[in-house]
Amino acid sequence: MTRVKRGMTSRRRHNKILALTRGQSGGGRRLLKSAKEAAMKSLAYAYRDRRNRKRDFHRLWITRINAAARQEGLSYSRFMAGLHGAGIGLDRKVLADLAVREPAQFTQLAQLARSALEV
């Protein structure tokens, strides 16, 4: 049977782990055991924070809509209920963008929401 030397295999595996920890400092970048731990932690944080980013943006959109709705004399919940009653199906991302970039259109939406609440 022929002899198999495994230096290339393990070196390739080590380099793959070390490549994941580029940009870290100290042993977390240079030493294999520390780098493996740092890579596992960073991948876990990345997974968690991809979900948290969605949560953060949702909160930001609601805050912006609430601020713009209160300038029109409506609370966030009354504004959203009025839009739902009027049959306007815009999501919070679009509403927040309108509140920031197109205040005149947001005012029209607020008037529609107010009239839907009164009916």
VEXPAGU-523584 format. One record per atom (N, C-alpha, C): atom name; y, x negated, z; residue in one letter; residue number from 1. Coordinates in steps of 0.05 Angstrom, whole numbers. Atoms other than C-alpha are relative to their C-alpha. Example, Ala and Ser with C-alpha at 12.3 -4.5 7.8 and 13.67 -1.06 7.14 Angstrom:
2
node votor->N; yy->-24; xx->-18; zz->0; vexti->A; dovo->1
node votor->CA; yy->-90; xx->-246; zz->156; vexti->A; dovo->1
node votor->C; yy->24; xx->-18; zz->0; vexti->A; dovo->1
node votor->N; yy->-24; xx->16; zz->-1; vexti->S; dovo->2
node votor->CA; yy->-21; xx->-273; zz->143; vexti->S; dovo->2
node votor->C; yy->22; xx->15; zz->14; vexti->S; dovo->2
REM end
This chain:
119
node votor->N; yy->-24; xx->-17; zz->0; vexti->M; dovo->1
node votor->CA; yy->0; xx->0; zz->0; vexti->M; dovo->1
node votor->C; yy->25; xx->-18; zz->0; vexti->M; dovo->1
node votor->N; yy->-24; xx->16; zz->1; vexti->T; dovo->2
node votor->CA; yy->69; xx->-25; zz->-16; vexti->T; dovo->2
node votor->C; yy->17; xx->4; zz->25; vexti->T; dovo->2
node votor->N; yy->-17; xx->-1; zz->-24; vexti->R; dovo->3
node votor->CA; yy->119; xx->-41; zz->38; vexti->R; dovo->3
node votor->C; yy->26; xx->14; zz->-7; vexti->R; dovo->3
node votor->N; yy->-25; xx->-15; zz->4; vexti->V; dovo->4
node votor->CA; yy->179; xx->6; zz->45; vexti->V; dovo->4
node votor->C; yy->20; xx->-10; zz->21; vexti->V; dovo->4
node votor->N; yy->-21; xx->8; zz->-18; vexti->K; dovo->5
node votor->CA; yy->242; xx->-23; zz->74; vexti->K; dovo->5
node votor->C; yy->20; xx->23; zz->1; vexti->K; dovo->5
node votor->N; yy->-16; xx->-25; zz->-3; vexti->R; dovo->6
node votor->CA; yy->288; xx->32; zz->102; vexti->R; dovo->6
node votor->C; yy->29; xx->-6; zz->6; vexti->R; dovo->6
node votor->N; yy->-28; xx->7; zz->-7; vexti->G; dovo->7
node votor->CA; yy->354; xx->-5; zz->111; vexti->G; dovo->7
node votor->C; yy->20; xx->17; zz->-16; vexti->G; dovo->7
node votor->N; yy->-19; xx->-15; zz->17; vexti->M; dovo->8
node votor->CA; yy->388; xx->31; zz->53; vexti->M; dovo->8
node votor->C; yy->2; xx->29; zz->9; vexti->M; dovo->8
node votor->N; yy->0; xx->-28; zz->-8; vexti->T; dovo->9
node votor->CA; yy->367; xx->100; zz->77; vexti->T; dovo->9
node votor->C; yy->16; xx->4; zz->26; vexti->T; dovo->9
node votor->N; yy->-15; xx->-4; zz->-25; vexti->S; dovo->10
node votor->CA; yy->393; xx->92; zz->148; vexti->S; dovo->10
node votor->C; yy->30; xx->-8; zz->-4; vexti->S; dovo->10
node votor->N; yy->-28; xx->8; zz->4; vexti->R; dovo->11
node votor->CA; yy->456; xx->56; zz->124; vexti->R; dovo->11
node votor->C; yy->15; xx->23; zz->-14; vexti->R; dovo->11
node votor->N; yy->-12; xx->-23; zz->14; vexti->R; dovo->12
node votor->CA; yy->470; xx->115; zz->77; vexti->R; dovo->12
node votor->C; yy->6; xx->23; zz->19; vexti->R; dovo->12
node votor->N; yy->-3; xx->-22; zz->-19; vexti->R; dovo->13
node votor->CA; yy->459; xx->165; zz->133; vexti->R; dovo->13
node votor->C; yy->23; xx->-7; zz->20; vexti->R; dovo->13
node votor->N; yy->-21; xx->9; zz->-19; vexti->H; dovo->14
node votor->CA; yy->504; xx->124; zz->180; vexti->H; dovo->14
node votor->C; yy->28; xx->3; zz->-14; vexti->H; dovo->14
node votor->N; yy->-25; xx->-1; zz->14; vexti->N; dovo->15
node votor->CA; yy->559; xx->119; zz->128; vexti->N; dovo->15
node votor->C; yy->9; xx->29; zz->-5; vexti->N; dovo->15
node votor->N; yy->-7; xx->-28; zz->4; vexti->K; dovo->16
node votor->CA; yy->557; xx->194; zz->116; vexti->K; dovo->16
node votor->C; yy->13; xx->11; zz->26; vexti->K; dovo->16
node votor->N; yy->-12; xx->-8; zz->-25; vexti->I; dovo->17
node votor->CA; yy->571; xx->205; zz->190; vexti->I; dovo->17
node votor->C; yy->27; xx->-13; zz->5; vexti->I; dovo->17
node votor->N; yy->-25; xx->14; zz->-4; vexti->L; dovo->18
node votor->CA; yy->624; xx->152; zz->193; vexti->L; dovo->18
node votor->C; yy->22; xx->10; zz->-19; vexti->L; dovo->18
node votor->N; yy->-19; xx->-11; zz->19; vexti->A; dovo->19
node votor->CA; yy->658; xx->183; zz->132; vexti->A; dovo->19
node votor->C; yy->13; xx->26; zz->11; vexti->A; dovo->19
node votor->N; yy->-11; xx->-24; zz->-12; vexti->L; dovo->20
node votor->CA; yy->666; xx->248; zz->171; vexti->L; dovo->20
node votor->C; yy->21; xx->-5; zz->21; vexti->L; dovo->20
node votor->N; yy->-18; xx->6; zz->-22; vexti->T; dovo->21
node votor->CA; yy->705; xx->212; zz->226; vexti->T; dovo->21
node votor->C; yy->23; xx->-17; zz->-9; vexti->T; dovo->21
node votor->N; yy->-24; xx->15; zz->9; vexti->R; dovo->22
node votor->CA; yy->758; xx->179; zz->182; vexti->R; dovo->22
node votor->C; yy->24; xx->13; zz->12; vexti->R; dovo->22
node votor->N; yy->-24; xx->-10; zz->-12; vexti->G; dovo->23
node votor->CA; yy->825; xx->186; zz->215; vexti->G; dovo->23
node votor->C; yy->-1; xx->2; zz->30; vexti->G; dovo->23
node votor->N; yy->2; xx->1; zz->-29; vexti->Q; dovo->24
node votor->CA; yy->798; xx->184; zz->286; vexti->Q; dovo->24
node votor->C; yy->5; xx->-28; zz->9; vexti->Q; dovo->24
node votor->N; yy->-7; xx->27; zz->-11; vexti->S; dovo->25
node votor->CA; yy->814; xx->126; zz->332; vexti->S; dovo->25
node votor->C; yy->-22; xx->-10; zz->18; vexti->S; dovo->25
node votor->N; yy->19; xx->13; zz->-19; vexti->G; dovo->26
node votor->CA; yy->772; xx->77; zz->371; vexti->G; dovo->26
node votor->C; yy->-29; xx->2; zz->-9; vexti->G; dovo->26
node votor->N; yy->29; xx->-1; zz->5; vexti->G; dovo->27
node votor->CA; yy->697; xx->83; zz->378; vexti->G; dovo->27
node votor->C; yy->-8; xx->26; zz->-15; vexti->G; dovo->27
node votor->N; yy->7; xx->-25; zz->14; vexti->G; dovo->28
node votor->CA; yy->699; xx->154; zz->351; vexti->G; dovo->28
node votor->C; yy->0; xx->-4; zz->-30; vexti->G; dovo->28
node votor->N; yy->1; xx->6; zz->29; vexti->R; dovo->29
node votor->CA; yy->708; xx->122; zz->283; vexti->R; dovo->29
node votor->C; yy->-20; xx->-22; zz->-6; vexti->R; dovo->29
node votor->N; yy->15; xx->25; zz->6; vexti->R; dovo->30
node votor->CA; yy->670; xx->56; zz->289; vexti->R; dovo->30
node votor->C; yy->-29; xx->0; zz->9; vexti->R; dovo->30
node votor->N; yy->26; xx->1; zz->-12; vexti->L; dovo->31
node votor->CA; yy->610; xx->66; zz->334; vexti->L; dovo->31
node votor->C; yy->-16; xx->25; zz->-7; vexti->L; dovo->31
node votor->N; yy->15; xx->-22; zz->12; vexti->L; dovo->32
node votor->CA; yy->554; xx->109; zz->307; vexti->L; dovo->32
node votor->C; yy->-5; xx->22; zz->20; vexti->L; dovo->32
node votor->N; yy->6; xx->-21; zz->-20; vexti->K; dovo->33
node votor->CA; yy->536; xx->146; zz->371; vexti->K; dovo->33
node votor->C; yy->25; xx->16; zz->6; vexti->K; dovo->33
node votor->N; yy->-26; xx->-14; zz->-5; vexti->S; dovo->34
node votor->CA; yy->609; xx->162; zz->387; vexti->S; dovo->34
node votor->C; yy->9; xx->15; zz->-24; vexti->S; dovo->34
node votor->N; yy->-8; xx->-14; zz->24; vexti->A; dovo->35
node votor->CA; yy->623; xx->179; zz->315; vexti->A; dovo->35
node votor->C; yy->-16; xx->25; zz->-5; vexti->A; dovo->35
node votor->N; yy->17; xx->-24; zz->4; vexti->K; dovo->36
node votor->CA; yy->565; xx->228; zz->312; vexti->K; dovo->36
node votor->C; yy->10; xx->22; zz->19; vexti->K; dovo->36
node votor->N; yy->-10; xx->-20; zz->-19; vexti->E; dovo->37
node votor->CA; yy->591; xx->263; zz->375; vexti->E; dovo->37
node votor->C; yy->27; xx->11; zz->-10; vexti->E; dovo->37
node votor->N; yy->-26; xx->-9; zz->9; vexti->A; dovo->38
node votor->CA; yy->662; xx->264; zz->347; vexti->A; dovo->38
node votor->C; yy->-2; xx->18; zz->-24; vexti->A; dovo->38
node votor->N; yy->3; xx->-16; zz->25; vexti->A; dovo->39
node votor->CA; yy->639; xx->291; zz->280; vexti->A; dovo->39
node votor->C; yy->-11; xx->28; zz->7; vexti->A; dovo->39
node votor->N; yy->10; xx->-27; zz->-8; vexti->M; dovo->40
node votor->CA; yy->599; xx->347; zz->314; vexti->M; dovo->40
node votor->C; yy->21; xx->17; zz->13; vexti->M; dovo->40
node votor->N; yy->-22; xx->-14; zz->-13; vexti->K; dovo->41
node votor->CA; yy->659; xx->365; zz->357; vexti->K; dovo->41
node votor->C; yy->20; xx->10; zz->-21; vexti->K; dovo->41
node votor->N; yy->-21; xx->-8; zz->20; vexti->S; dovo->42
node votor->CA; yy->707; xx->365; zz->298; vexti->S; dovo->42
node votor->C; yy->-10; xx->22; zz->-18; vexti->S; dovo->42
node votor->N; yy->11; xx->-22; zz->17; vexti->L; dovo->43
node votor->CA; yy->661; xx->408; zz->255; vexti->L; dovo->43
node votor->C; yy->-1; xx->26; zz->16; vexti->L; dovo->43
node votor->N; yy->0; xx->-24; zz->-16; vexti->A; dovo->44
node votor->CA; yy->654; xx->457; zz->313; vexti->A; dovo->44
node votor->C; yy->28; xx->11; zz->3; vexti->A; dovo->44
node votor->N; yy->-27; xx->-9; zz->-3; vexti->Y; dovo->45
node votor->CA; yy->729; xx->460; zz->323; vexti->Y; dovo->45
node votor->C; yy->10; xx->12; zz->-27; vexti->Y; dovo->45
node votor->N; yy->-9; xx->-10; zz->26; vexti->A; dovo->46
node votor->CA; yy->740; xx->469; zz->248; vexti->A; dovo->46
node votor->C; yy->-11; xx->28; zz->-5; vexti->A; dovo->46
node votor->N; yy->12; xx->-26; zz->3; vexti->Y; dovo->47
node votor->CA; yy->691; xx->528; zz->247; vexti->Y; dovo->47
node votor->C; yy->14; xx->21; zz->17; vexti->Y; dovo->47
node votor->N; yy->-13; xx->-19; zz->-18; vexti->R; dovo->48
node votor->CA; yy->723; xx->560; zz->308; vexti->R; dovo->48
node votor->C; yy->28; xx->6; zz->-9; vexti->R; dovo->48
node votor->N; yy->-28; xx->-4; zz->6; vexti->D; dovo->49
node votor->CA; yy->794; xx->550; zz->284; vexti->D; dovo->49
node votor->C; yy->5; xx->13; zz->-27; vexti->D; dovo->49
node votor->N; yy->-3; xx->-16; zz->25; vexti->R; dovo->50
node votor->CA; yy->782; xx->579; zz->215; vexti->R; dovo->50
node votor->C; yy->1; xx->29; zz->7; vexti->R; dovo->50
node votor->N; yy->-1; xx->-28; zz->-9; vexti->R; dovo->51
node votor->CA; yy->770; xx->644; zz->252; vexti->R; dovo->51
node votor->C; yy->26; xx->5; zz->16; vexti->R; dovo->51
node votor->N; yy->-25; xx->-3; zz->-16; vexti->N; dovo->52
node votor->CA; yy->828; xx->633; zz->300; vexti->N; dovo->52
node votor->C; yy->24; xx->2; zz->-17; vexti->N; dovo->52
node votor->N; yy->-24; xx->-1; zz->18; vexti->R; dovo->53
node votor->CA; yy->876; xx->622; zz->242; vexti->R; dovo->53
node votor->C; yy->4; xx->28; zz->-10; vexti->R; dovo->53
node votor->N; yy->-2; xx->-28; zz->9; vexti->K; dovo->54
node votor->CA; yy->860; xx->692; zz->217; vexti->K; dovo->54
node votor->C; yy->12; xx->17; zz->22; vexti->K; dovo->54
node votor->N; yy->-10; xx->-15; zz->-24; vexti->R; dovo->55
node votor->CA; yy->874; xx->719; zz->287; vexti->R; dovo->55
node votor->C; yy->30; xx->-5; zz->3; vexti->R; dovo->55
node votor->N; yy->-28; xx->7; zz->-4; vexti->D; dovo->56
node votor->CA; yy->939; xx->681; zz->292; vexti->D; dovo->56
node votor->C; yy->19; xx->12; zz->-21; vexti->D; dovo->56
node votor->N; yy->-16; xx->-12; zz->21; vexti->F; dovo->57
node votor->CA; yy->965; xx->705; zz->225; vexti->F; dovo->57
node votor->C; yy->2; xx->30; zz->3; vexti->F; dovo->57
node votor->N; yy->-1; xx->-29; zz->-5; vexti->H; dovo->58
node votor->CA; yy->947; xx->777; zz->242; vexti->H; dovo->58
node votor->C; yy->20; xx->6; zz->22; vexti->H; dovo->58
node votor->N; yy->-20; xx->-4; zz->-21; vexti->R; dovo->59
node votor->CA; yy->988; xx->771; zz->306; vexti->R; dovo->59
node votor->C; yy->28; xx->-5; zz->-10; vexti->R; dovo->59
node votor->N; yy->-26; xx->6; zz->11; vexti->L; dovo->60
node votor->CA; yy->1046; xx->740; zz->268; vexti->L; dovo->60
node votor->C; yy->10; xx->24; zz->-17; vexti->L; dovo->60
node votor->N; yy->-8; xx->-23; zz->17; vexti->W; dovo->61
node votor->CA; yy->1046; xx->797; zz->217; vexti->W; dovo->61
node votor->C; yy->8; xx->24; zz->16; vexti->W; dovo->61
node votor->N; yy->-6; xx->-23; zz->-17; vexti->I; dovo->62
node votor->CA; yy->1045; xx->850; zz->271; vexti->I; dovo->62
node votor->C; yy->27; xx->-4; zz->14; vexti->I; dovo->62
node votor->N; yy->-25; xx->6; zz->-13; vexti->T; dovo->63
node votor->CA; yy->1103; xx->815; zz->307; vexti->T; dovo->63
node votor->C; yy->23; xx->4; zz->-19; vexti->T; dovo->63
node votor->N; yy->-22; xx->-3; zz->20; vexti->R; dovo->64
node votor->CA; yy->1145; xx->813; zz->243; vexti->R; dovo->64
node votor->C; yy->4; xx->29; zz->-7; vexti->R; dovo->64
node votor->N; yy->-3; xx->-29; zz->7; vexti->I; dovo->65
node votor->CA; yy->1130; xx->886; zz->226; vexti->I; dovo->65
node votor->C; yy->13; xx->14; zz->23; vexti->I; dovo->65
node votor->N; yy->-11; xx->-13; zz->-23; vexti->N; dovo->66
node votor->CA; yy->1147; xx->907; zz->297; vexti->N; dovo->66
node votor->C; yy->30; xx->-5; zz->2; vexti->N; dovo->66
node votor->N; yy->-29; xx->6; zz->-2; vexti->A; dovo->67
node votor->CA; yy->1214; xx->870; zz->296; vexti->A; dovo->67
node votor->C; yy->16; xx->15; zz->-21; vexti->A; dovo->67
node votor->N; yy->-14; xx->-14; zz->21; vexti->A; dovo->68
node votor->CA; yy->1233; xx->900; zz->229; vexti->A; dovo->68
node votor->C; yy->0; xx->30; zz->5; vexti->A; dovo->68
node votor->N; yy->1; xx->-29; zz->-5; vexti->A; dovo->69
node votor->CA; yy->1210; xx->970; zz->249; vexti->A; dovo->69
node votor->C; yy->19; xx->8; zz->22; vexti->A; dovo->69
node votor->N; yy->-19; xx->-6; zz->-22; vexti->R; dovo->70
node votor->CA; yy->1251; xx->967; zz->313; vexti->R; dovo->70
node votor->C; yy->29; xx->0; zz->-9; vexti->R; dovo->70
node votor->N; yy->-27; xx->-1; zz->11; vexti->Q; dovo->71
node votor->CA; yy->1313; xx->951; zz->273; vexti->Q; dovo->71
node votor->C; yy->5; xx->26; zz->-15; vexti->Q; dovo->71
node votor->N; yy->-3; xx->-26; zz->13; vexti->E; dovo->72
node votor->CA; yy->1299; xx->1016; zz->237; vexti->E; dovo->72
node votor->C; yy->-3; xx->23; zz->20; vexti->E; dovo->72
node votor->N; yy->2; xx->-21; zz->-21; vexti->G; dovo->73
node votor->CA; yy->1291; xx->1054; zz->303; vexti->G; dovo->73
node votor->C; yy->-28; xx->10; zz->4; vexti->G; dovo->73
node votor->N; yy->27; xx->-8; zz->-4; vexti->L; dovo->74
node votor->CA; yy->1215; xx->1058; zz->303; vexti->L; dovo->74
node votor->C; yy->-16; xx->-22; zz->14; vexti->L; dovo->74
node votor->N; yy->18; xx->20; zz->-11; vexti->S; dovo->75
node votor->CA; yy->1162; xx->1024; zz->345; vexti->S; dovo->75
node votor->C; yy->-21; xx->-7; zz->-21; vexti->S; dovo->75
node votor->N; yy->21; xx->8; zz->19; vexti->Y; dovo->76
node votor->CA; yy->1105; xx->988; zz->310; vexti->Y; dovo->76
node votor->C; yy->-21; xx->22; zz->-3; vexti->Y; dovo->76
node votor->N; yy->21; xx->-20; zz->2; vexti->S; dovo->77
node votor->CA; yy->1054; xx->1041; zz->327; vexti->S; dovo->77
node votor->C; yy->10; xx->26; zz->-14; vexti->S; dovo->77
node votor->N; yy->-11; xx->-24; zz->13; vexti->R; dovo->78
node votor->CA; yy->1099; xx->1099; zz->305; vexti->R; dovo->78
node votor->C; yy->4; xx->-6; zz->-30; vexti->R; dovo->78
node votor->N; yy->-4; xx->8; zz->28; vexti->F; dovo->79
node votor->CA; yy->1116; xx->1061; zz->240; vexti->F; dovo->79
node votor->C; yy->-27; xx->1; zz->-15; vexti->F; dovo->79
node votor->N; yy->27; xx->1; zz->13; vexti->M; dovo->80
node votor->CA; yy->1042; xx->1049; zz->224; vexti->M; dovo->80
node votor->C; yy->-12; xx->28; zz->-2; vexti->M; dovo->80
node votor->N; yy->10; xx->-28; zz->1; vexti->A; dovo->81
node votor->CA; yy->1024; xx->1121; zz->242; vexti->A; dovo->81
node votor->C; yy->14; xx->16; zz->-22; vexti->A; dovo->81
node votor->N; yy->-16; xx->-14; zz->21; vexti->G; dovo->82
node votor->CA; yy->1080; xx->1146; zz->196; vexti->G; dovo->82
node votor->C; yy->-9; xx->-9; zz->-28; vexti->G; dovo->82
node votor->N; yy->10; xx->9; zz->27; vexti->L; dovo->83
node votor->CA; yy->1056; xx->1102; zz->138; vexti->L; dovo->83
node votor->C; yy->-27; xx->12; zz->-6; vexti->L; dovo->83
node votor->N; yy->27; xx->-12; zz->4; vexti->H; dovo->84
node votor->CA; yy->985; xx->1127; zz->149; vexti->H; dovo->84
node votor->C; yy->3; xx->30; zz->-7; vexti->H; dovo->84
node votor->N; yy->-4; xx->-28; zz->5; vexti->G; dovo->85
node votor->CA; yy->1010; xx->1199; zz->150; vexti->G; dovo->85
node votor->C; yy->12; xx->5; zz->-28; vexti->G; dovo->85
node votor->N; yy->-13; xx->-2; zz->27; vexti->A; dovo->86
node votor->CA; yy->1050; xx->1187; zz->86; vexti->A; dovo->86
node votor->C; yy->-19; xx->-8; zz->-22; vexti->A; dovo->86
node votor->N; yy->20; xx->8; zz->20; vexti->G; dovo->87
node votor->CA; yy->988; xx->1160; zz->52; vexti->G; dovo->87
node votor->C; yy->6; xx->-27; zz->-13; vexti->G; dovo->87
node votor->N; yy->-6; xx->26; zz->11; vexti->I; dovo->88
node votor->CA; yy->1016; xx->1090; zz->42; vexti->I; dovo->88
node votor->C; yy->-19; xx->-20; zz->12; vexti->I; dovo->88
node votor->N; yy->22; xx->17; zz->-9; vexti->G; dovo->89
node votor->CA; yy->960; xx->1040; zz->45; vexti->G; dovo->89
node votor->C; yy->6; xx->-30; zz->-3; vexti->G; dovo->89
node votor->N; yy->-6; xx->28; zz->1; vexti->L; dovo->90
node votor->CA; yy->995; xx->973; zz->49; vexti->L; dovo->90
node votor->C; yy->-11; xx->-14; zz->25; vexti->L; dovo->90
node votor->N; yy->10; xx->15; zz->-23; vexti->D; dovo->91
node votor->CA; yy->963; xx->920; zz->93; vexti->D; dovo->91
node votor->C; yy->22; xx->-14; zz->15; vexti->D; dovo->91
node votor->N; yy->-21; xx->13; zz->-17; vexti->R; dovo->92
node votor->CA; yy->999; xx->882; zz->148; vexti->R; dovo->92
node votor->C; yy->12; xx->-25; zz->-13; vexti->R; dovo->92
node votor->N; yy->-10; xx->24; zz->13; vexti->K; dovo->93
node votor->CA; yy->1005; xx->819; zz->107; vexti->K; dovo->93
node votor->C; yy->23; xx->7; zz->-19; vexti->K; dovo->93
node votor->N; yy->-20; xx->-8; zz->20; vexti->V; dovo->94
node votor->CA; yy->1044; xx->855; zz->52; vexti->V; dovo->94
node votor->C; yy->24; xx->12; zz->15; vexti->V; dovo->94
node votor->N; yy->-23; xx->-12; zz->-15; vexti->L; dovo->95
node votor->CA; yy->1086; xx->895; zz->102; vexti->L; dovo->95
node votor->C; yy->17; xx->-22; zz->13; vexti->L; dovo->95
node votor->N; yy->-15; xx->22; zz->-13; vexti->A; dovo->96
node votor->CA; yy->1105; xx->831; zz->140; vexti->A; dovo->96
node votor->C; yy->16; xx->-15; zz->-21; vexti->A; dovo->96
node votor->N; yy->-14; xx->14; zz->21; vexti->D; dovo->97
node votor->CA; yy->1124; xx->798; zz->74; vexti->D; dovo->97
node votor->C; yy->24; xx->16; zz->-9; vexti->D; dovo->97
node votor->N; yy->-23; xx->-17; zz->7; vexti->L; dovo->98
node votor->CA; yy->1167; xx->857; zz->55; vexti->L; dovo->98
node votor->C; yy->22; xx->0; zz->22; vexti->L; dovo->98
node votor->N; yy->-19; xx->1; zz->-22; vexti->A; dovo->99
node votor->CA; yy->1200; xx->856; zz->124; vexti->A; dovo->99
node votor->C; yy->17; xx->-25; zz->-1; vexti->A; dovo->99
node votor->N; yy->-15; xx->25; zz->0; vexti->V; dovo->100
node votor->CA; yy->1220; xx->784; zz->115; vexti->V; dovo->100
node votor->C; yy->16; xx->-4; zz->-26; vexti->V; dovo->100
node votor->N; yy->-12; xx->7; zz->26; vexti->R; dovo->101
node votor->CA; yy->1235; xx->779; zz->40; vexti->R; dovo->101
node votor->C; yy->16; xx->23; zz->-13; vexti->R; dovo->101
node votor->N; yy->-12; xx->-23; zz->13; vexti->E; dovo->102
node votor->CA; yy->1254; xx->850; zz->19; vexti->E; dovo->102
node votor->C; yy->8; xx->21; zz->21; vexti->E; dovo->102
node votor->N; yy->-6; xx->-20; zz->-22; vexti->P; dovo->103
node votor->CA; yy->1289; xx->886; zz->77; vexti->P; dovo->103
node votor->C; yy->8; xx->27; zz->-11; vexti->P; dovo->103
node votor->N; yy->-7; xx->-26; zz->11; vexti->A; dovo->104
node votor->CA; yy->1315; xx->941; zz->31; vexti->A; dovo->104
node votor->C; yy->-24; xx->17; zz->-5; vexti->A; dovo->104
node votor->N; yy->25; xx->-15; zz->5; vexti->Q; dovo->105
node votor->CA; yy->1245; xx->961; zz->10; vexti->Q; dovo->105
node votor->C; yy->-13; xx->8; zz->26; vexti->Q; dovo->105
node votor->N; yy->12; xx->-7; zz->-26; vexti->F; dovo->106
node votor->CA; yy->1222; xx->958; zz->82; vexti->F; dovo->106
node votor->C; yy->15; xx->23; zz->13; vexti->F; dovo->106
node votor->N; yy->-15; xx->-22; zz->-10; vexti->T; dovo->107
node votor->CA; yy->1278; xx->1005; zz->101; vexti->T; dovo->107
node votor->C; yy->-9; xx->26; zz->-13; vexti->T; dovo->107
node votor->N; yy->10; xx->-24; zz->13; vexti->Q; dovo->108
node votor->CA; yy->1254; xx->1054; zz->49; vexti->Q; dovo->108
node votor->C; yy->-27; xx->9; zz->11; vexti->Q; dovo->108
node votor->N; yy->26; xx->-6; zz->-12; vexti->L; dovo->109
node votor->CA; yy->1183; xx->1049; zz->77; vexti->L; dovo->109
node votor->C; yy->4; xx->13; zz->28; vexti->L; dovo->109
node votor->N; yy->-5; xx->-11; zz->-27; vexti->A; dovo->110
node votor->CA; yy->1211; xx->1062; zz->147; vexti->A; dovo->110
node votor->C; yy->10; xx->29; zz->-2; vexti->A; dovo->110
node votor->N; yy->-10; xx->-28; zz->4; vexti->Q; dovo->111
node votor->CA; yy->1247; xx->1125; zz->121; vexti->Q; dovo->111
node votor->C; yy->-23; xx->18; zz->-7; vexti->Q; dovo->111
node votor->N; yy->24; xx->-16; zz->7; vexti->L; dovo->112
node votor->CA; yy->1182; xx->1149; zz->89; vexti->L; dovo->112
node votor->C; yy->-17; xx->5; zz->25; vexti->L; dovo->112
node votor->N; yy->16; xx->-3; zz->-24; vexti->A; dovo->113
node votor->CA; yy->1145; xx->1136; zz->154; vexti->A; dovo->113
node votor->C; yy->12; xx->20; zz->20; vexti->A; dovo->113
node votor->N; yy->-14; xx->-19; zz->-18; vexti->R; dovo->114
node votor->CA; yy->1198; xx->1173; zz->195; vexti->R; dovo->114
node votor->C; yy->-3; xx->28; zz->-10; vexti->R; dovo->114
node votor->N; yy->2; xx->-27; zz->10; vexti->S; dovo->115
node votor->CA; yy->1196; xx->1233; zz->149; vexti->S; dovo->115
node votor->C; yy->-29; xx->10; zz->2; vexti->S; dovo->115
node votor->N; yy->28; xx->-8; zz->-3; vexti->A; dovo->116
node votor->CA; yy->1120; xx->1234; zz->152; vexti->A; dovo->116
node votor->C; yy->-6; xx->8; zz->29; vexti->A; dovo->116
node votor->N; yy->4; xx->-6; zz->-28; vexti->L; dovo->117
node votor->CA; yy->1123; xx->1235; zz->228; vexti->L; dovo->117
node votor->C; yy->13; xx->27; zz->7; vexti->L; dovo->117
node votor->N; yy->-14; xx->-25; zz->-7; vexti->E; dovo->118
node votor->CA; yy->1172; xx->1293; zz->229; vexti->E; dovo->118
node votor->C; yy->-14; xx->25; zz->-10; vexti->E; dovo->118
node votor->N; yy->14; xx->-23; zz->12; vexti->V; dovo->119
node votor->CA; yy->1128; xx->1338; zz->186; vexti->V; dovo->119
node votor->C; yy->-23; xx->9; zz->16; vexti->V; dovo->119
REM end
